[in-house]
Amino acid sequence: MSSSRFYPYFKDCVGAIDGTHIRVKVSPLDAPKYRGRKEYPTQNVLAACTFDLKFTYMLIGWEGTASNSRIIKDALKREDKLIIPEGKFYLVDAGFMLKSGLITPYRGVRYHLKEYSNNPPQNAKELFNLRHAALRNAIERAFGVLKRRFEILRGGTESFYGVRTQNLIILACCIIHNFLMGVDPDEDLIAEVDMELRNQENLQQTHTSREEEEDASKGEMLRDVIAADMWHNYKNF
């Protein structure tokens, strides 16, 4: 975050949010609602993390068929809700709704660009998306490190545990993960995760909810200001 690529544009950003699928054992009756993108039952775990890859919020237990936009709405309204400090925001991908506290990338904009190459960004929106993706990648890295540390979360084999027990296991693994990131980050493990992520390309599209139109407008304004300021300095670098 101290890099001139990100600061001061994202100075009010407190982290990144995304969901990840973790395999779970459920009854044949419940299996259809847990079988989403995967061929086997999973739960979609929503998490927020800081840029040093520590988890700050987790919502565990949603079925694998539940979308990230549906889960984040629950996270923002429930009793033990995700709290976004006033004037701060999280970075999220296009699968979430745009709000003043949740900043998505621009839709319909070229991806896979590099700032200083033969394929650089050509306008403010492309530059914003490029740097937004670079920062938002923290949550994918955090999930990657978590699952590499704890094989039970990777989904390579059928889970032995039901939803309640699995929820406790996930929470315990995240607590241990945060402790280890503070005392033994394991740079080799992080490098392996980074290499794996570089080989993946994941594009998602969604729509903006009309119910959130006013808050989305605030998010658009904030995003536009960051993008314009960033682009001005980039052109004059």
C-alpha positions as CSV (number, residue, x, y, z in Angstrom):
1,M,0.0,0.0,0.0
2,S,3.0,2.4,0.4
3,S,3.8,2.1,-3.3
4,S,3.1,5.1,-5.4
5,R,1.0,2.9,-7.6
6,F,-1.6,2.6,-4.8
7,Y,-1.0,5.5,-2.4
8,P,-2.7,8.0,-2.0
9,Y,-5.5,6.6,-4.2
10,F,-6.4,3.7,-2.0
11,K,-5.4,5.2,1.3
12,D,-8.9,4.7,2.7
13,C,-9.0,1.0,1.6
14,V,-9.0,-1.4,4.6
15,G,-8.7,-4.7,2.7
16,A,-10.3,-7.0,0.2
17,I,-13.4,-9.3,0.3
18,D,-14.3,-12.4,-1.6
19,G,-15.8,-15.9,-1.2
20,T,-14.2,-19.3,-1.4
21,H,-15.8,-22.7,-1.7
22,I,-14.9,-25.4,0.9
23,R,-16.1,-29.0,0.6
24,V,-18.7,-30.1,3.2
25,K,-20.6,-33.3,3.9
26,V,-24.4,-33.0,3.8
27,S,-27.4,-35.3,3.4
28,P,-28.5,-36.3,-0.1
29,L,-31.6,-34.2,0.5
30,D,-29.6,-31.0,1.1
31,A,-26.9,-31.7,-1.5
32,P,-28.5,-29.8,-4.4
33,K,-28.4,-26.5,-2.6
34,Y,-24.8,-27.0,-1.6
35,R,-23.6,-28.1,-5.1
36,G,-22.8,-24.9,-6.9
37,R,-19.8,-24.4,-9.1
38,K,-18.2,-27.6,-7.9
39,E,-19.3,-31.1,-8.7
40,Y,-19.5,-31.8,-5.0
41,P,-21.3,-30.1,-2.1
42,T,-19.5,-27.0,-0.8
43,Q,-20.2,-24.0,1.4
44,N,-19.4,-20.5,0.1
45,V,-17.3,-18.8,2.8
46,L,-17.2,-15.0,2.7
47,A,-14.1,-13.4,4.2
48,A,-12.3,-10.1,4.5
49,C,-8.6,-9.7,4.8
50,T,-5.9,-7.0,5.2
51,F,-3.1,-6.6,2.8
52,D,-0.8,-8.6,5.0
53,L,-3.1,-11.6,4.3
54,K,-4.7,-11.8,7.8
55,F,-8.5,-12.5,8.0
56,T,-10.5,-9.8,9.7
57,Y,-14.0,-11.1,9.1
58,M,-15.6,-14.5,8.1
59,L,-19.1,-15.5,7.4
60,I,-19.3,-19.3,7.3
61,G,-22.2,-21.6,6.5
62,W,-23.8,-20.4,3.3
63,E,-24.7,-23.0,0.7
64,G,-22.4,-23.5,-2.3
65,T,-25.2,-22.2,-4.6
66,A,-25.4,-18.8,-2.8
67,S,-23.9,-15.9,-4.7
68,N,-21.3,-13.6,-3.2
69,S,-23.7,-10.6,-3.7
70,R,-26.4,-12.5,-1.6
71,I,-23.9,-13.4,1.1
72,I,-22.5,-9.9,1.4
73,K,-26.0,-8.5,1.9
74,D,-26.5,-10.8,4.8
75,A,-23.0,-10.0,6.2
76,L,-23.9,-6.3,6.2
77,K,-27.3,-6.7,8.0
78,R,-26.9,-9.6,10.5
79,E,-26.3,-9.1,14.2
80,D,-22.6,-10.0,14.0
81,K,-22.3,-8.0,10.8
82,L,-19.3,-6.9,8.8
83,I,-18.4,-3.4,9.9
84,I,-17.0,-1.0,7.4
85,P,-15.6,2.1,9.1
86,E,-17.1,5.5,8.0
87,G,-15.2,6.8,5.0
88,K,-13.4,3.5,4.4
89,F,-13.9,0.8,1.8
90,Y,-13.1,-2.7,0.8
91,L,-12.1,-3.9,-2.7
92,V,-14.3,-6.5,-4.2
93,D,-14.7,-8.2,-7.6
94,A,-17.5,-7.7,-10.1
95,G,-19.6,-10.4,-8.4
96,F,-20.5,-8.0,-5.7
97,M,-22.6,-4.9,-5.8
98,L,-21.0,-1.5,-5.9
99,K,-21.5,0.6,-2.7
100,S,-19.6,3.4,-1.0
101,G,-17.9,0.8,1.2
102,L,-17.5,-1.9,-1.5
103,I,-15.6,-0.8,-4.6
104,T,-15.8,-3.0,-7.7
105,P,-13.8,-2.8,-10.9
106,Y,-15.3,-1.1,-14.0
107,R,-17.3,-3.4,-16.2
108,G,-16.6,-3.8,-19.9
109,V,-13.0,-2.8,-19.5
110,R,-9.9,-4.6,-20.9
111,Y,-8.1,-6.9,-18.6
112,H,-4.6,-8.6,-18.5
113,L,-2.7,-5.3,-19.0
114,K,0.7,-4.3,-17.8
115,E,1.5,-0.7,-16.9
116,Y,4.9,-0.5,-18.4
117,S,4.9,-2.9,-21.4
118,N,3.7,-3.2,-25.0
119,N,0.1,-3.6,-23.7
120,P,-0.3,-0.7,-21.2
121,P,-3.6,0.8,-20.0
122,Q,-5.1,3.3,-22.4
123,N,-7.4,5.3,-20.1
124,A,-8.3,5.9,-16.5
125,K,-10.7,3.0,-16.2
126,E,-8.2,0.5,-17.5
127,L,-5.5,1.8,-15.1
128,F,-7.9,1.7,-12.2
129,N,-9.0,-1.9,-12.9
130,L,-5.4,-2.9,-13.2
131,R,-4.3,-1.6,-9.9
132,H,-7.6,-2.5,-8.2
133,A,-7.0,-6.1,-9.3
134,A,-3.4,-6.1,-8.0
135,L,-4.6,-5.0,-4.5
136,R,-7.8,-7.1,-4.5
137,N,-5.6,-10.1,-5.1
138,A,-4.7,-10.1,-1.4
139,I,-7.9,-12.1,-0.6
140,E,-7.1,-14.7,-3.2
141,R,-3.6,-15.0,-1.8
142,A,-4.9,-15.3,1.8
143,F,-7.3,-18.1,0.7
144,G,-4.5,-19.8,-1.2
145,V,-2.1,-19.8,1.8
146,L,-4.9,-20.9,4.1
147,K,-5.8,-23.9,2.0
148,R,-2.2,-24.9,1.4
149,R,-1.5,-24.8,5.1
150,F,-4.6,-26.9,6.0
151,E,-5.2,-29.7,3.6
152,I,-8.6,-30.4,5.2
153,L,-9.9,-27.2,3.5
154,R,-8.6,-27.9,0.0
155,G,-11.4,-30.2,-1.1
156,G,-9.2,-32.9,-2.7
157,T,-11.2,-35.6,-0.9
158,E,-14.7,-35.9,0.4
159,S,-15.3,-34.2,3.7
160,F,-15.9,-36.4,6.8
161,Y,-17.6,-33.6,8.6
162,G,-21.0,-32.0,8.5
163,V,-21.7,-28.3,8.3
164,R,-21.5,-27.4,12.0
165,T,-18.3,-29.2,12.6
166,Q,-16.8,-27.9,9.3
167,N,-17.7,-24.4,10.4
168,L,-15.7,-24.8,13.6
169,I,-12.7,-26.3,11.7
170,I,-12.7,-23.4,9.2
171,L,-12.8,-20.8,12.0
172,A,-10.0,-22.6,13.9
173,C,-7.8,-22.8,10.8
174,C,-8.3,-19.1,10.1
175,I,-7.3,-18.2,13.7
176,I,-4.1,-20.3,13.4
177,H,-3.4,-18.8,10.0
178,N,-3.6,-15.3,11.4
179,F,-1.2,-16.3,14.2
180,L,1.3,-17.9,11.8
181,M,1.2,-14.9,9.4
182,G,2.4,-12.8,12.4
183,V,5.2,-15.1,13.6
184,D,6.0,-17.3,10.6
185,P,4.6,-16.1,7.3
186,D,6.4,-18.8,5.3
187,E,7.5,-16.8,2.2
188,D,8.1,-20.0,0.2
189,L,4.5,-21.0,0.7
190,I,3.3,-17.5,-0.3
191,A,5.5,-17.6,-3.4
192,E,3.9,-20.9,-4.4
193,V,0.4,-19.4,-4.0
194,D,1.5,-16.3,-6.0
195,M,2.8,-18.5,-8.9
196,E,-0.5,-20.5,-8.9
197,L,-2.6,-17.4,-9.0
198,R,-0.5,-15.9,-11.9
199,N,-1.5,-19.0,-13.9
200,Q,-5.2,-18.4,-13.4
201,E,-7.5,-16.1,-15.2
202,N,-10.9,-15.4,-13.6
203,L,-13.3,-13.0,-15.1
204,Q,-16.7,-12.4,-13.4
205,Q,-19.7,-10.3,-14.4
206,T,-22.7,-9.2,-12.5
207,H,-25.4,-6.4,-12.3
208,T,-25.9,-3.6,-9.9
209,S,-29.0,-3.9,-7.7
210,R,-31.5,-1.0,-8.1
211,E,-32.2,-1.2,-4.4
212,E,-28.7,-0.1,-3.8
213,E,-28.8,2.6,-6.5
214,E,-28.1,5.6,-4.3
215,D,-25.2,4.0,-2.4
216,A,-23.8,2.6,-5.8
217,S,-23.8,6.2,-7.1
218,K,-21.6,7.2,-4.1
219,G,-19.3,4.2,-4.9
220,E,-19.1,5.3,-8.6
221,M,-18.1,8.8,-7.6
222,L,-15.4,7.6,-5.3
223,R,-14.1,5.1,-7.9
224,D,-14.1,7.9,-10.6
225,V,-12.2,10.3,-8.4
226,I,-9.5,7.7,-7.7
227,A,-9.3,6.6,-11.3
228,A,-9.0,10.2,-12.7
229,D,-6.3,11.2,-10.1
230,M,-4.4,8.0,-10.7
231,W,-4.5,8.4,-14.5
232,H,-3.4,12.0,-14.4
233,N,-0.3,11.1,-12.3
234,Y,0.4,8.1,-14.5
235,K,0.5,10.1,-17.7
236,N,2.8,12.7,-16.2
237,F,5.2,10.2,-14.6
